[in-house]
Amino acid sequence: MTQAMSRTPQGNDADKSSAIVREEFIPGSFALRDAWFPIAHAPHVSASPIRRLIHSQPYYLWREGAKAVAAEFHPLQIQANKARASEFTGGSAFYPVLERYGYVWVWYGNPQNADEALMPDIPYLPRQGAKLSANKWGQIYFNCSYELASENLLDLVHADYLHANFVGNEENETDEVTVESTSETVTMIRTVTGRTIPPALRRLGIPCDKADYSAVAHVHLRSGAIVLYGKFTPGFSQPLFHPLIPESKHLCRNNYTFNITDAPFVARNLFPLFSYGIGPQDDQMMSQQNPLYQAERGRRDVSSRFDAAGSRYRMILAKLIRRQQEGDFSYQSDADPGKDISGVLGCERAD
Amino acid sequence: MPASELWWPVCHSEDVSTTKPLGIQLGSERYALYRDDKNVVRAVEDRCPHRRAPLSLGRITAQGEIQCGYHGWTFNGESGELCGFPNLAPGERIPQCSVDTFVAAERLGLVYLWTGKTAANRATMPEQPYSVHGREFHGSVIHPMSHEEVIAGLLDAPGLFLNYLGAYFTDKPQGDPRLENGLLVVERAARWNLVGEKALHMGPLRHRADFPLLFRTHTALVTGETTAQMLDARSEQLMAEILIAARPCARNMTALNWRVVFNPEAHGKLAPLYKLWIARGKSPVSMSAQVDTRALAQVLPGPAEDWRAQSGQLARNTHPDNRIANLVAIG
């Protein structure tokens, strides 16, 4: 007998965690269902199977010809294990799979509810995929739950301190954060004027000491798919697709793609490598935060106006959890994950 | 007397002989173990009721009884009753007295003691996925750490406790821990380490997308008895199965009795190297005699928290007043 512990709606501790989630933010305590996850970059999926996880659920990925396949078991063991296939594949052992935007996407939830229209829109990546050079996409692990990493992206103020050497410090002339949301998404829009440009960015082609900066982070709560778009004026844009695959309450996987098109050649190719500097800086903080959020109960966080997006995220997450605990996995009328968000981000579509 | 309703793995089968009693400490209790004339393991309180000398310092008689080394008082290991002592006159009455006895059982090369107040039930032993089907090695180490912290360390940082030739244990748990048949199952990404550990922390290797190996442990609640396997991508076990029995002993230290069996049909990159080691009588996998405590102190809480919580719950559900259970009842 296998017993899931405290994460899924069917888990023994579901009732207990539901009560806790209503009162406080406990990342990693609940696995939201019925969403598409960009589980792997398309080039990582080949004839040789790889194993990935979503909320501890195993996904074996491989190609049969050009077609990507996802199953609960290794392809050589499917027949032997088919009787053990779970509700996530409807007993078939195979998950719904789509290949879009340069990723293999899989469905986590009831396979009968898998609908391509529910896939997030990523306007700056070609929908049918594009051959991007290897320096523009990659992977970073965060030793924390995906909810904490999502909050990190909604709170770009932290970048002024933690990543000042990469993206500039807090010495801005003005700094405004606005938040929009639906029942499934939170969008943080940050507008900064007179931002100090650090030497690293000046060398990459932003030709001034100060520039204006705008950044939008569009977060899909169920899947952890985060569509980021930043722009320095004068300077170049940073379209960053930053999905956070929730592997466990201790680990999430960021399969990122940086598709900069309007920067000089050097910046276009070097700026994406900042991820390998910025990611570990974030991980250094989040890996320490994670156990405190999971172990401590009854302590409230203090927030400022710059945390409005994170607070909204927690509120909508709690509502989503509550609905799913009550058995409602549907998307509400205001939620349209596949909606064109190029206008929200202020970017042009790639196709 | 430990009263937890559990089977505690206390030593290797090889450690218990028909010639010399073995004294072991489990928590705050001491036991003398030996084999009787039928080769059955007997366990008695390690304290002669005559003058409190440890029976483990005594000897085993030809009739399979344990005899105190101080004055020769002799006890039946099954019933605990005094059988006699030297210099009694013929027909002289033997004082009515006995030592406490405990049910012992052997399995997987280990000796288990039932520390419960209720009747021992062998069916309640956790079903560990370990079987001897190849060359087996065994050994023991003692760590100057509490039983709870040793098990927690083993779950959160196995690389600090195991010498696993050519393997690198990542800090990446593969999914959340789960309970299977009363055992906590924890999985962790691992890879062969052919370039040195420092190199694995640098550059592209640090951001590797997929790992070829999965290190899976099954850990019993409270006792922490653990089996471990290294699996390949097909979830097939590679080369070695490990069995680890942790025993809380004196001065808050923990004895680890480990066994490892190597699959003669093993495949994989390092199989030839492993076979070479084994042919030379060396075990490619063993428990570390010393733990890098500086590194361990920096390990973040991970799957071990689930083990603590579940163990605490089990301990409370059995005997909340019991001293051994309380050693680990943190959850």
Boltz contact constraints between the chains, C-beta under 6 A:
constraints:
  - contact:
      token1: [A, 2]
      token2: [B, 178]
      max_distance: 6.0
  - contact:
      token1: [A, 2]
      token2: [B, 180]
      max_distance: 6.0
  - contact:
      token1: [A, 3]
      token2: [B, 179]
      max_distance: 6.0
  - contact:
      token1: [A, 4]
      token2: [B, 178]
      max_distance: 6.0
  - contact:
      token1: [A, 7]
      token2: [B, 176]
      max_distance: 6.0
  - contact:
      token1: [A, 44]
      token2: [B, 209]
      max_distance: 6.0
  - contact:
      token1: [A, 50]
      token2: [B, 210]
      max_distance: 6.0
  - contact:
      token1: [A, 53]
      token2: [B, 175]
      max_distance: 6.0
  - contact:
      token1: [A, 56]
      token2: [B, 175]
      max_distance: 6.0
  - contact:
      token1: [A, 56]
      token2: [B, 176]
      max_distance: 6.0
  - contact:
      token1: [A, 74]
      token2: [B, 234]
      max_distance: 6.0
  - contact:
      token1: [A, 76]
      token2: [B, 234]
      max_distance: 6.0
  - contact:
      token1: [A, 139]
      token2: [B, 207]
      max_distance: 6.0
  - contact:
      token1: [A, 139]
      token2: [B, 209]
      max_distance: 6.0
  - contact:
      token1: [A, 140]
      token2: [B, 207]
      max_distance: 6.0
  - contact:
      token1: [A, 248]
      token2: [B, 173]
      max_distance: 6.0
  - contact:
      token1: [A, 248]
      token2: [B, 175]
      max_distance: 6.0
  - contact:
      token1: [A, 248]
      token2: [B, 176]
      max_distance: 6.0
  - contact:
      token1: [A, 249]
      token2: [B, 176]
      max_distance: 6.0
  - contact:
      token1: [A, 250]
      token2: [B, 173]
      max_distance: 6.0
  - contact:
      token1: [A, 250]
      token2: [B, 302]
      max_distance: 6.0
  - contact:
      token1: [A, 251]
      token2: [B, 172]
      max_distance: 6.0
  - contact:
      token1: [A, 251]
      token2: [B, 173]
      max_distance: 6.0
  - contact:
      token1: [A, 287]
      token2: [B, 300]
      max_distance: 6.0
  - contact:
      token1: [A, 291]
      token2: [B, 300]
      max_distance: 6.0
  - contact:
      token1: [A, 291]
      token2: [B, 301]
      max_distance: 6.0
